[in-house]
Amino acid sequence: MHKVIQPKILYFGSSVVLISTLNEDGTPNLAPMSSAWWLNQSCMLGMSSKSKTVQNLVREGECVLNLPSIDLVPAMERLTLLTGSNPVPEAKAKRGYTYEKDKFGAAQLTPLPSEIVKAPRVLECPVHLEAKFTKLHAFEEPSSLVALEVRIDRVHIEDRLLMDGQTQYIDPSKWNPMIMNFCQYFGLAEQLSDSRLAPVFGPGSAQ
């Protein structure tokens, strides 16, 4: 039997993304988020236009999407209630956010130079996606929520995540992404079965 409810959030599970951008003074900003979805070579990011990350991304036109594994939950927690905006926006202050200029230091993470964007990558994340900002869409008007399209122009993957004997394919059995599910952290369980899509998009397919 189904019951009608009114949940405060609708986070039915999506990957956590650490977005690195550049502030006005050229220093790096780092922020975790979990409203992201992927299509072909692009990603859609859902955030508030009042956030420092969105302001940086739109101004600079680029970012890095760093994908953490489940072992980085402590770093996410160190970042969760920090903001790069000074003064702290009133809505965030009411939720307990505080200003932090050095997000990498606060999270105990290591900045790594990117190749085609100015924002740094996060060394500890096994996946780095250098991206260029494409378009901003207003969302749920009237509100500050926006959806931002970014195009992935360069992909960095730790060698250990690649399929054996392959140079261009990630082995999903080796990749355990951090998932945000109703404001709780989760990893992946064991594989349930093969998909009929595997031969279409996997090694040996005509793409």
Salt bridges, closest charged atoms under 4 A:
GLU24 OE1 - LYS52 NZ 2.77
GLU24 OE2 - ARG59 NH1 3.97
ASP25 OD2 - LYS101 NZ 2.71
GLU60 OE2 - ARG59 NE 3.08
GLU90 OE2 - LYS94 NZ 3.44
GLU115 OE1 - ARG154 NH1 2.81
GLU130 OE2 - HIS156 NE2 2.62
GLU149 OE2 - HIS137 NE2 2.56
ASP153 OD1 - ARG151 NE 2.74
GLU158 OE1 - ARG160 NE 2.41
ASP164 OD1 - LYS174 NZ 2.86
